[in-house]
Amino acid sequence: MAEWYCPRCGFKAGLWSRYFYECPVCRFPLEISHPLVFEPRGRGLARYSSMLPFTPERGRGEGGTPLVREVLNGVEVWFKLDYLNPSGSFKDRGSALSLYYAYRMGFDTAVEDTSGNTGISVSLYSRLYGLKPFIYMPRSAPEGKKKLVRRLGGVVVETVDRAEASRRVLERAGESFYVSHTRSPLFLEGFATIAYEIYEEAGVPDALIIPVGSGSLLLGVYKGFKNLANLGLVSKTPVIYAVQGYSVQPVYKAFKGCEEQGEASTLADGVAVPNPPRLEQIVSAVRESKGDVVLVGNSEIEKAYTELWERGFTIEPTSAIVYAAFLKLLDRLKGMSVATVLTGSGLKMI
């Protein structure tokens, strides 16, 4: 039976007893405990039903994204094209689970704070299950993303900044389903399927370069590889390189014990999360993998963004930070296989 559980205080509750977006006892982010059997069948996210706490009734083809392998500067690079998910970002893997759960639990409205991609994804999956989404977004968020939220039936509530969006959404968290993608273990479960797909197609990479805002993607993919290892299917897990921008670097500061001065990284608005709820777990995962945290600035992001488009990857600037980090890490990556996730489509910004 699937259960909510808190790794800090030990709180447990049945998954279908009540919705929690954080531990009700100590407010630490929760995990989900459930049986794991690797019996892939079918396509997309549903292919890994035996590795998930439940299977959504509806979908739009989320998951099953291409893995493009190239050799660049003597390094074998695996690009996971998660910007090709239905709403144009990797967030669909988590939203598909989260909004189905909300529907099953009887909610009729959903709320979320986001710089854009999560709002689009939540609006799409809310529509599938008949929920009305209210999306709190900073005024600085790309207009193209706001238009998509509205087009999908979402109500955009503009705020001064990301911090105000986070504060205001909590005011509605009791009456509405608070998606809480930065905390919710449902998103970790969805993102773990990225690891399962990479494993089935190419095995386990030596290294994994992951963009980090809230850290859910990093933790979810790492969780997926650890699940495979715990089942005895693989003998190693990848070294993790977490990527942030100089402008907002909480993971770097927690990992290194200091901040590093550098060029502004305003192009990477999607990872500008100053207080990730799972910070402690992110740092622990990077350390456990014997990895590192890498910072990049706007000129590096612009160069990486331009080169990826020239290679045919139609991504948004935030997605380019992983390639910018790859270029900085070249000397350390020689002779290795390196997987990275391209997270968001650039077409929604044109």
N, C-alpha and C positions, 0 to 999 in steps of 0.2 A: 504494500500500500504506500502511495506517495504521501510524504509529510513535509511540512515546513520545519526547518530546524535552525537554531542559532549556534554557530560554531564558537561563540564567546561565552554565553551563559547556559547553553544547553536546552533552551526552550524548544518544545515540540508541539505540533498541532497537525491534525489531518489537513491535507491540501484543500479538500472540498468543504471543510468545516467553516472557514471564514477566510477572507482575503486580508493579507498583511503585506504592506510594502516595506516594512522594517520590523525588527523584533519588538513586540509590545512591552517587553520587560526591560531590555537594555538599549534599544534603538540601534543595535548593530544590524548591518545588512544580513538578510536570511539566505539560506541555501535550501535546496529541495532534495530530499532523500527518496530514491525510487529504485526499483530493480533495473539492472543493466544486462541486456543480452544482445550481442551483435548479430542480428539477422536481417540485413538490408533487403528490402523488397520494394519494387516500384520505383518511383522517381521523386526528385525534389526533397523537400523537408520530410514528407511522409515516408520516405524510404527508410528513415531511421526511427520509426515508431517504437521499436523495441528498446531504443536508447533514450526515449523521451518520457516525461511523466504522463503525457496523454497525447492524443492525436487530434488536431483540429478537424472539424467537420467540413470546413470550406477553405478554399485557397485560390490563389491566382498564379500558381506555378512558382512560388518562392523556393529558393534553394536550387541545387543542381547547376550552379553557375560554372562557366568554362574555367579551366586551368590552362593558362598559356605558358609554355616553357621556352625560355630563350637563354642563350649563353651570352653574357655581357661582361666585357673586361675580364674574361677568364673565370667568371662565376656563373653557375647554373641558377637562373632565377625563375621561380614559379609565380606567375601573377594570377591571383584568384580574383576573377572579375565580378565581384559582388555588387558593383554598380549596375549590373544588368538584371537585378531583381525587379519585381513588378513596379514598385514605387520609385525605383532609381537609387536604392541604397541597401546596404547590408541589414538595416534595421528591420526589414520585413521578416527576417527569421525569428526575431523576438516578438514583433507585433502580432504575427500570425498566432502564436501561442497565447500571448497576453490578452488580446481582444476576444479570442474564443473563450478563455477563462472568464472574462468579464460577462460575456453573454450567458454562459452556463450559470454564473452566480447571480443572475437577475438584474444586473445594472442596466440602465438605459442611457446614461451619459458617461463620458470619459473625459479626463483632463490630463494635460501634460505640458511641461515647460521644455522648450527646445529652441535651438538656433535655426531649425528648418527641417532636416531630413526625418527626424522622428515624428514631427508633426504631420508630414505628408504620409508617412507610413501608417501612423495611428489613424489618420482620417480614412485611408483606403480600407483598412481592416475593420474599422468601426462601421463603415458603410456596409460591409459584407454581413455584419451581424446586427444591424439595425440600431446601433448606438449613436448618439449625437456627441461629437468630439469638440471640446473647447481647448484651443491650442494657444498657450501663452508664449509669445515670441518677442524678443527685443526689437525695437524699431530699426536697428541696424541690420537685421536679418535680410538676406536677399529678397527683393520684391518678387522674383520669379517663384521662390519657394512659398511665399505667402499666397500668391495666386493659385498655386497648385492645391494648397490646403483648402482654400475656399471652393475651388472647383470640385473637390472631393466631398464637399459638404461640411467641412470643418469651420468653426467660428474662430477667427483669429483675434486674440486679445493682445494688443501691443503694449509693451512695457518699456521703461527707460533702458534697462539692460538685462542681462541674463540673471543676475542676482535677484532683481525685483520679480522677474518671471517665476523664479523658484520659490520666492516667498509667497506670492499671490496664489499660486496654484495650490498651496497647502490649505488655503482658506476653504477650498471646495473639496478637499480630499475625503471628507467624511461622507458627503452626500453623493459624490460621483466616484467612479472607478479611477483612482490615480495610477496611471500607467507606470510612472516612476522608473523609466528605463535605466537611470543611473544606479538604482538600488535593486530592482527586481531580479530575482533569480530565474524568472521565466525567460528573460533575455539571455542570461548565461546559457541556459539549456538550448535555446535556439542557435546561439553562436557556436556552440560545441559541434553542431553539424558541419561547420566549415572544416574542422579537423577530420571528421569522418570522410568527407568528400575528398580531401587532399590525400588521405591515407589510401583510399580505394583506388585512386587514379595514379598516384605517384609514390606512395610510401610516406615515410617520415622525413622531412627536411632536416638538415643539420641546424639551420637557424630560421627564426621567424621574426620578421620586421613588422611591427604593429603600431598604428597610430593610437595615441592614448588621450582621450578627453576624460570621460567618466571611468574608463578602464574596463568596461563590461566586455568589449570585444576581445581584448587581451586575455582576460580571465576566462571567458567562454571558450576560446580556441585552445588555450592551455589546458583547461578542464577536459576538453574533448580528447586531446592526446594522452592525458593522464588516465582517462577512462579506458582508452585502448590498451595502455600499459598495464593497468590493473586487471584487465581481462586476459592478459598474457598474449595479446595480439601483436604487440611491438616491444622491442627491447630498449628503446630510448625515447626521450622526448626532446623537442628542439630547444636550443638556446634562444632566449627571447631578447630582442632589442626593442625597447619601448621608445616611441618617438613623440616628442612634444615641441612646441615653439618656444622661443626665448621669452615672448611676452607673458605667457602663462605656463609656469613650470613646477607645479606642486609635486609631481612624481620625482622629477630630477632633484628637487630640494630635499625631499624625504629620503631618497636613495643615496645621495652624495653628502648630505648634511650641510649644503650651502647652495646659494643661487649662482648662476653664471651669467655675466653680462654679455649681451649680444644684440644683433640687429632685431628690430621688431618683427613679429610673425603674424601680423594682422590678416594676412591672406588665409591663414588656417583657422578661421572662426569656429569651425566645427569641433575643434579640440580645445577651445578656450574655456576649460572648466576649472575654476580656481580651487574648489573644495570637493574633489571626488569622494563620495561616501565610502568607497572601497579602497581608499588609499593604502591602508595597512596591508590589504591582501595583494594589491598590485605590486608593491615593493617586495613582499615576500615571494611572489611568483617569479619576479625577475631575478632575485637573489638565488632562489632554489634552482633556477635553470642555468645559473652561472652566466647570466646575461648582463645587459647594461642599459642605460637610458641616454638617448641622443637628442640634442637640441638643434633646431634649424631655424633660419631666418627667412625673411621675404625674398631676398635675392636668390637664395638656394631653392626656395619653393618655386619661384617663377621659372628658374632654369629647368627644374625637374618637371614642372607642369608642361612647359613648352616641348620638352623632349618626349614626354609620354604621349602627348597629342600627335606629335610627328610620327610616333610608332603606332598610332591608331587606337590609343586608349583614350576614350572621350570622357575623362574624369573631371571632377571639380578640384579647385586648388588644394583644399584640405587633404584630398586623397594623395596628392603629390608629395606630401611630407615623407612618406615611406621611401620613395625613390630618392629624395634628397638625402635621407639618412643612409640609404644604400651607397650612394656616391661617396659619402664621408667615411664609410666603413670599409671601402674596397680592400685596403691592405689587410684587414682582419678577416675578410671573407674569401680570400683566394682559395680555390680548390674545394669550396663548399657548395652545397645545395641550399638555396635560400628561398623561402616562401614569403610572400607578402600579400596582403589583402587590399585591393583597390575598392574603396568603400562607397563612394558617391558619384553619381553621374553629373557631368558638367553641362549637359543639355538643358537642365532645368534653370540654368543661370544665364542662358543666352537671351 
